[in-house]
């Protein structure tokens, strides 16, 4: 079975819809959703709030195919939205929108979530990006999940795109993670003893009627409830397509590296979630700017050094998967800053040029609109 691991890919992204002129958050008209569904059948749908649209690519054999699928989805939604004077943005939080003013999608799953979560659910004006990697063997899926947790904080730091909330600078790079933390069954996944351990844990909740199935488990990394995949869920939505693809490539190549080690009876060192959670917090708070903890040496190391070690560890796997240019995009993100840093810079530049806070935030949203289509 190990020889047959395909490492196929599927990508899910959540977008917000804004007025193309003002940048204000808008609900998706029914006609827009019909047009998107007719054009992109089975790959686009509503999300929890009516101002959101979710896309999911078909299964892709490799990164180039996955990128083509996602580019087509982004382009299609942007084209259809433009007919209504709207534009999609891919960002974890709108800089100024008020969650209290948003309407909820009338759908059985979302209605149940709203009843169960109460006010916590109403605050979910957030968007993420998920990467599914095909790993058919169930026990291997769990084994790789246990080891991959170490890489979740760096992925969050790279993807962080939510510095603002309700028109205020939160001083975090990813405020989305703090909002989502209000849900149960979130955060770092526990260490599990094979697929049987995962199944028993899920059964304990399904048999008691707490959840219907494993899709109500919202860990940062989770075996899919419907597909033979392992899905990373920690990333903020990325404004720019090629940044998303870099993250996808890093996930795919890293999982292949961990599998390759297992073929030689080796494995990535595992640390307690107590320690990993500290790096997760540092990633959410500081993004790329303050480094992460190297538990081997007991020191905080700059993200640049961590990135070079990471790229060296997965070099063989990036070659095997033909995704070398995409993983090298890690250096590009670090050099120019993640999306949280870029939004802060645009906001500060606009203020320095004499703009009001309202005008400066509009400049941020206009940049997000342009970034959405930049790499199509």
Buried (B, 14 or more C-beta within 10 A) or exposed (E): EEEEBEBBBBBBBBBBBBBBEEBEBBBBBEEBBEBBBEBBEEBBBBBBBBBBBBBBBEBBEBBEBBBEBBBBBBBBBBEBBEEBEBBBBBBBBBBBBEBEEBEBBEEEEBEEBBEBBEEBBBBBBBBBBBBBBBBBBBBBBBBBBBBBBBBBBBBBBBBBBBBBBBEEBBEBBBBBBBBBEBBBBBBBBEBBEBBEBBBEBBEEBBEEEEBEEBEBBBBBBBBBEEBBBBBBBBBBBBBBBBBBBBBBBBBBBBBBBBBBBBEEEEEBEEBEBEEBBBBBBBBBBBBBBBBBBBBEEEEEBBBEEBBBEBBEBBBEBBEBBEBBEBBEBBBEBBEEBBBBBBBBBBBEEBBEEEBEEEEBBBBBBBBBBEBBBEBE
